Amino acid sequence: MQGSEKAVRNYVHKLKFQVRDTLLAVRYGLNARNIWVFWKGTVQAWLVWVFFVYAGFLAAGDSLSERFRAAVLCPLPDSLFMSSVPSIILLAAGTLLAFCIYLLTALKVSRLTFEQLRGDQFFSEADARRFCRSNWKPVVATPLVIALGIVLGIVAVVLVGFVGRIPAVGPVIAGLLVVPVWVLGLFLVLALLVLVFSVFLVPVITAATKGDTFECLFEVFSVVTSQPMRLFRGFVTGFSARLVALAVFSLFAWGSVSVVSSVLYRTSGLQGLGDTMESGFSRVAPEVVPFYSSIFNPLSSTEHTESSWSGAAEFLISLSGVAILIVLLAYWLSSCTAQWTVMYLGLRYNRDGEDLLLLADEEEYREFRKIYRNTSSGRKEE
């Protein structure tokens, strides 16, 4: 799509709107600002979920002190927990709130990535927060609307099943409704697929278009159904590149921990720093991963040696290891958001011929001209 001449002059992005653009997710994901936003969002979502789960254990009549000693910061619901209805409600509420925190964090990072693609490196986290406060509703509402539609579809199928139980006429009515119910099943399968994609696409669509819930619904269904192969190729390409980048980033992080541990041991005689940091997640989540498992490979174990760290110092160093693990996770989520941002821009361009980055430049230019005219007219009146 052609834009105004002045908007084109200020246009700086280098996207080709091809599948290979998804490789840029590796670079745009490795942005300290984006990683920091996801780091904070991950910690907030984790703490919210932990709070509601412990509240569920309390509602189930469990001992919080014993549960905390066993699970620390990552409690897993057990049979006693799941037998209590209030506990299940609290678990669902905590999971939903944590999911909403993820969606809003993804919205902020997607907007940051969108502005970085435009060449605006001065778009700050505070600007992203203001954008999030103005555009959070469709991000939360769109997946909920899709989920509600799926629930209503399932209810309709169940009602047909109940109709079939009516003596004599029930099986006949159910037989007549078989084909419509089959068609409804096709839509339910599509809606389930779209619901999964909406988790990644809705924050990106909102960040790029500032659209409402209806526009987000239309865009998600349209993107998934109109260009499935391009969507698949972009996902595979970007995912593969991000996986390699995460392995390299983890290698650098592991090397940094090893160097710091070695230098500290040789200068102060304190040993075991590296093992204590690497096994940090197993100390705060013993029910999730084996004890002494490494943050760089949760399925393996660290070579546990005699440690000079104990008590509060050991706990703080373990938390430092968890912080490093969350940095790695934040990079993965940041690069994921960058990948879906680039993918959506390419899909939108190939479907409608619309360059959303250029349209954003044009809108910004019109706003600037409007403010400039108002300022000029005010000066003339004076």
N, C-alpha and C positions, 0 to 999 in steps of 0.2 A: 504494500500500500504506500502511495506517495504521500509525503508530508509537505509542510510549508518549507520554503527555501531556507529560512533562518533556522528552523528546527534541524534540518539536515546538516547545516553547517556546524552545529554544536554536537552532532551525533558521534559517539566515540566507541560504541560496542563493536566487537569483532565476531559476533555469532554468524555462522553460516546457515543456521537452522537445519542442520543435518545431524545424523545419529552420532557422529564423532564429536559433536559439541558436548556430549555428556562427559567426555573425558575432562572437561574443565571443572567438573565437580570436585576433583581431587585438589585443585588449587584453591577454588573459592571456599571449599570446606575448611581448608587450613588457614583460616583467618582468626586471629586471636580474639577479635570482638565477637564473632559468631560462636566460637567455641566457649567463650566465657558466658554468653547468654544461655547456651544449652547446658553448661555446667551448673549454673544456678537453677535453671528450670528442672534439671534432673534431681538435684538435691531437694528442691521444694516438693516435687512430686513424690519422691521417696519418703520424706518425713511425713507428708500428709497421709500417705498410705499406711505407714507404720503406726501413726497415731490412731487411725480408725481401726486397724487390726487389733491393737492392744485394747482399745475400747470394746471391741467385740469379745475379746477374751474376758474382760471384766464383766461384760453382760452375761457371759456364759458361766460365770462363777469360778473362773480359774484364778490361780494366784499369780498376780502380776510380777512379784519379785522372783518367783521360781521360773516363770516364763521368760523374764528378761535375762536371767542368768543362763538359760538354755539357748535363747534365740538372739539376744542382744538387739541389733537394729534391723533384723530381717526375720520377723516371726512368720511361720507358716501355719495356716489354719489346720487343726487336727479334727478328729471325730467329735470331740466334745464341742468344739467351736461350731462345726457344721450342723450339730443337732439343735442349735439355738437359733430361733427365727430372728430375734434382734441382732445377733451376731452376724448373721448372713446379710441383713439389711445394712449394717454398718460396713461390712466388707464391700458390698456393692457400691455404697456411697463413697467410700474411700477410693475404690478403683475408678469410679466415674470422675471424681475430682482430680485424681492424678492424671487421668487421660485428658481431661480438659486443660490441665496445666501444660501437658505435652503439646496439645494442639495450639494453644496460645503462644507457647515458646517457638514452635515451628513457624507460626505466623510472623513473629518478630524477626526471626532469622531469615525467612523467605523475603521479607521486605528489605532487610539489609543486603541480601544477595542481589535482589532486583536492582537496588540503587547502585551497588558495586558494578553490576553489568552495564549500567548506564554511564559509569565512570565517576559517580559521586562517592568519593572515598570519605567525605566529611559527614555523611549521613550517620548519626550517632545512635547509640543504644537508647538514649532518651527520646530521640525522634521515633525510633521503632516502638517504644512503649506508648507514645502518644498515638501513633497509627493503630496500635493494637487496641487501645481504649475506644477508638472511633469505629473499628471494624471487626470487633470480636464476635458479634452476634451470628453472622452467617457461618463462621468457622465452627461454632458449637452447635448451631441449629441444623445445619445440613446433614451431618451423620445421624443426628437424632430423628430427623424427618424420614430418612431412608430406613432406619431401623424400625420406626413406627409403621412404615408401609409394609415392611417384611412381616411384622407381627400381625398386622391386619390381614395380610394374605394367608398366613398360617391359620389364623382364626377362621377364615372363610373355608379353607380346606377341612378343618375340624368340623365345622358346621355341616358340611356336605356328608361327612362321615356319620354324624348324628342323625341326619335325615335318612341315611341308608338303613338305620335301625328301626324305622317306623314299620310296623307290620304291613304286609301286602304291598302298599304303594311305595314304601321307602326304597327298596332296591331298584324299582323302575325309575324313580326320580334321580337316584344316584347314577344309574346307567346313562340317563340323558345328560347328566352334568359331567360325565367323564372327560369329554373333549375340552370343555371350558376350563375344568380344573387342571387338565394337562397344560393348557396354554398359560394358566395362572402359575403353574409350577415353573414354566420356562422363565416367566418374569421374575419369580422369586429367586431362581438361580442367578439371573442377571443382576438383580438387586443386591444379592449377597456379594457378588464380585465387585459391583460398584461401591458397596459399603467399605470393602477392604481398600480399594483404590482411593476412596474419599479421604481416608486418614492422611494420605500423602498429598493428594491433589487440592483439597479444599483450602488449606492454608496458602498454597501457591497461587491458586486462582484469585483468592481475596487480595493477596499482596500485589498481584499484577493488575487486577481490574477494579478493585474496590467495589466489587459487585455485591448484591444482596443475596439472600438465601435462594431465591428463585433462579438467579443467574448461575449461582454455584451448582445447583441441582442440574440445570440444563447443561452446563459445561462438563460436569463429571460424566454424565451419561453420554454426551456427545463425543468426548475424547475417547472413552473406553470403546464405544461401538463403531466410531467412524475410522479410526486408525489403529486397530489392535496390533498389527504386525510392526508398525513403526514404534508403538509403545513398547512392545516386547523387545525389539532390537535395542532400543535406547536403554531399557532397564538392564538387559544383560551386559551391554557394553559398559555402562556406568558402574554397575555393581562389581564387575570384574576389576575395573581400574581402582575402585575404592577399596576393594579387598586387598589388593597389592599394596596400596598406599597405607592402609591400616597396619599391615605386617611390617612395613618399613618404619612407620612411626613407633610401633611397639618395640622394634629392635633398638631404635634410638633411645626410647624411654628406659628400656632395660639396661642399655649401656651407660646411661647417665646414673642410674641407681647403683650400678656396679662400681663406677668410678668414684662416686661420692662415698660409698661404703669403704672402698679401699683406702682413699685418702684420709678419711676420718680414723680408720684403724691405725694407719701408719703414723699419724700425728698425735693422736690422743690415747691410743691403746684400746679404744672402745670397739668391740667387735659385734657382729650379728645385726648391724643396721640394715643391710640389704635383705637378709632373710626376714627380719621383722616387718619391713615395709612390704615385701612381696607377699607375705602371708597375711597382710592386713585385712583383706576381705574375708578370709576364713575366720578371722577373730571377731568380726562384727556380724558375720552371717554364717555361724557354724552349722545351721540346719540346711544351708543351701549348697555349700561346697565342702569338701573334705578339709580337715585341719591341716595347716601348713601348705595348702595349695597355693600356687603362685598366681598373682594378679595378671601375669602375662600369659599364663596357661592354666586356667582353673582346674583342668583335669589331671595336672601333674602336681608333684609335691616339691617344695624347696628342700635343699640339702640343709636340714636343720643342724646348726652347730651351736656351741655354747655362746650365749648372748650376754652382753653387759647391760642389757636394757630390761627393766622390770617395773612393775607398778604403773604409775601415771605416765612415766616416760615411754614405756612400752605401748600403752594405749594410744598416746598421742602419735607415736611413729606409725602405729598400725592405721590410724586415721589418715596419716599422710599417704600411706600406700593406697588406701581407698580413694583419696583425692586424685591420685595419679590414674587409677582405674577409671574414675569418672571423667577425667580429661580424655582418655582414649575413647570412652563411650560418647562423650560430647563431640569429639571429632567425627566419629562415625555418623552420628545424627546430623551434624552440621553438613557433612558432605552429602548425606542422603537428601537433605532439604535442598541443597544446591543442585543436585542432580535432577530432582523433580521440577525445580524452577526452570532450569535450562530445557528440560524435556517439554514442559507445558508451553513455553515460548515457541519452541520449534513446532509442536503439534498445532498450536493456534495459527502460526504463520502458514503452515502447509494446508490447513483446512480452509481458512478464510482469507489468507493473504494479508493478514493484519500483523504488523510489527508493533507489539505492545510497548516495547522500549521507545520506539520513535513516537508513538502516540502519547506516551508519558512526557516526552520532551516537548511535544506540541502543546499539551495541556499546560505544562509549566510555563511555556513561552506566552501563551494567552493570558495566564494569570499575571505574569510580569507586565505585559502590555496594559492590562486593565488597571493594575496598581499605578503604573507609570502615568497613564492618562488621567486618573483621578488626582494624582499628586500634582500634575502639571496644571490641570484646571483649577485646583485649589490655590496654587500660587498666582495664577492670572487674576483670580477674583480679589486676592489681597492687593 
